[in-house]
């Protein structure tokens, strides 16, 4: 028996729905305070994209610690052909990541105050180079696995899988059919006071998603709450969370 909060449960459910390497299996689920799941599930099935998505992974590759480089680059054999390719792929990925989000920020600023400000209906920036760069970096990291000691292979495989997952996430971001999704751009401030822009994508209705990912899986779902009726019926709640055809 696992006891988790709503956010963690729906985060795992969302990851399993879009990333093959993130399976989420359970026999049954009891959801307390079920009146909150529409908002929580919508948030967890939303996607956030900024230059930080890739930057976090890059830090695992080239992290500079107080006592020297403690990232992957310090752990692998730097005399192999694959190491040289890894450096090249790393440089390309960093470049394309910077170029894409710089161009997006410039577009955002140019359209400030207009109808196209923030809400995105068609991608104004070429995203193919970014996807290719991340995919190439994933391949380069994966190619190093057989050339490294077994003790550090799990770390390499973890980074390679995370990069492959990011490629899948990017493909979802930029696919042609965006029906049922709201896409917008927003400005944020980092913990260090540095402004940055990020993309957000959220489902307009979470009901159809929960219907397929939770209620139609054949696993029992028990929901409890004192406040899930409207006008003495469950119809509104059932419609919102996908329990009505």
N, C-alpha and C positions, 0 to 999 in steps of 0.2 A: 504494500500500500504506500503510495507516494502522496504527500500533501504539498501542493504548489499553489501559488496565487494565479489569478486569471491571466495576468500578463505573460507569465512564463509558459503556461499551458498553450495559449493561443500563438505565442511566438514559435514554439516547437511545431505546432500544427501548421502554421504558415510556412515554416522552413521546409517541412516534409512535402508540402504541396508544390513547391517550386524548385527544390534542389534534391537531386537523386541521392546524394551522399548524406542526406540528413533525415533518415527514416525515423518515424515516431510511432511506436506501437504501444497499445494499452488494451486491456480486456474490457474495461468499463470506466465510466467517468461520472462523478457526482459533482455538480456545479452549484455551489451555494451562492446566495445573492445574485441569482441569475438575471435580475433586471439590469445588471451592469454589463452583460457580455456583449451587447450590440456595440457599445462605444469601445470597449477594450479590444474586441476582435477586429473592429475596423482599423484601429490604430496598429495592431500587430500585423495585419495583412497589408498594411501600407508599406511603401518602400521609400527610403531616403537615400539620396545620392549626392555626394560632394567629393571634392578631391581627397578628402580624408579616407574614403572607402579603400582606395588603393594605397594611400600613404601609410596606413596602419600596417598593411602587409609588407610594404617596403622596409619598414623599420625592423621587422623580424628578419629580414635578409641582411641588412647592412647596419644594424644597431651599433652605435658607438657608446660603450659603457665607460665608467670612470677608470677602469683598468685596461682599456683597449677595446677593440672590436669584439663584441660577443654575439654578433648575428651569424647567420648561416655562412657568410663569406669567410668568417674566421675559422669555420669548422671543416670546410671541404678542401680538397686538394686543388691548389691554385696553379698546378702545372699541367692540367689536362685541357684538352680542346673544349670540353663542355664548360669548363670554368670561364674560358674566354667568351664563349657564346652567352653564358649567363650574364657577364658584365655588359655585353652589348644589348641583350634583351632588357636588362635593368635600366640602362640609359634611355632606351627607346620608350619604355613604359613611363618613366618619369617625365620625359619630354611630352608625350602625347597626353598624359594626364594634365600637365600644366597648361598645354595649348588648348585643350578642350574646355576646361573650366574658366580659363582666361577669356576665351571667345564668348562663352556663355554669359559671363559677368558683363562683358562689354555690350552684348545684345540686351541684357537686362537693363543696363543703365541707359542705353539709347532709347528704349521703349518706355522708360519711366513716365508715367502719367497718361499713357495712351491706352486704348482698349486692349492691346496685346500685352500690356504690362503684367507680369507675374504669371498669368494663366497661359499655358502653352497648348496650342492645338496642332501645330506641326513643328517638327524639330528644325530650328534655324541653323544648327551647327552639324557638320559632318561627324558622325560618331563612329564610323567604320574603322578609322585608324586607331582609336582608343581600344575597341574590342580586339582588333588584331594584335595590338601591343600587349594587352593583358594575357591573351591566349598564348602568344609567343613566350612570354615570361613564365607562364605555367609549364609549358613544354620544356623550357630550359632548366627550371628547377627540378622537374621530374627526371630529366636525363642525368642529373647528378646522383640520383639515388644509388645506382649500382656501383658508383665509384667512391662511396663514402663508407666509413665504419658503421656497423649495425647499430651502434649506440646512438647515432644521430640521424639515422634514417627516419624514425618516426617524426622528427621535427621537419625534415624535408618533405615528407609525404603530407604532413599537415598543411604546410605552406602551399604546396602544389594543389591540394584539394581546395584550399580556400580561394586560390586564384581561379581554379576551374569553376567554383561556385560563383565567383564574381563575374566571370564571363557569362554564365547562365542568367545572373541577375541583370546584367547590362542588356542581354538579348531581350529580356522581358521589358526593360525600360523602353527600348527603341523599336519594338515590334510595330508593324503597321496598324493592326487592329487594337485600338485603345478604347473601344466602346465599353461603357460602364465604369470608366476610370476618370477621376479628376486629377489633372497634372498641373502643378504650379511651381513657382520658384519663390523662395523667401530668403530674406537676409537674417543672418544670425551673428552673434558675438561670442567668440571663444572665451574660455575661462581666463585667458591671458589678455582679454580685451581687444582681440584682433577680429575685425569684421570679415565675414565670408558668406558666400551664397551657397544654397543647397536646393536640390530638386526634391519635390515630394509627389508621390502618386498614391491615391487612396481609392478604394472601391466606393462607388456611389451607393451601392446597396450590398450589405454584408450577408443578407439572407441566402441568396443563391449559392454563395461560397460555403457557408456553414452547412447548408443542405447537402452539398456534395462531399465536403471534407470531414464532416462530423456525423450528421444524422443518417446518411445513407451508407455508412461503412459496415453496418450490421452489428456494431458494438452498442451495448446499452448506454443510454445517456439519461441521467436523472438530474432534473433541475429544480432547485428549491428557492423560494423567495416569498416574502410577505407582500410584495408590491409589483407583481407582474400581471395584474388584471387591470383592464380599462373598461369602465362602465359594466363591471361585474362579469366580464368575459376575458378569456385568454386570447381572443382572436388577433388583437393588435400585436401583442408580443409574439405570437406564433408566426404572424406574417413577417415581422421585422427580422426574426432570426432564421427564417427559412423552413418553418414547420407546416406551411400551408402551400399546396401545389397551385 
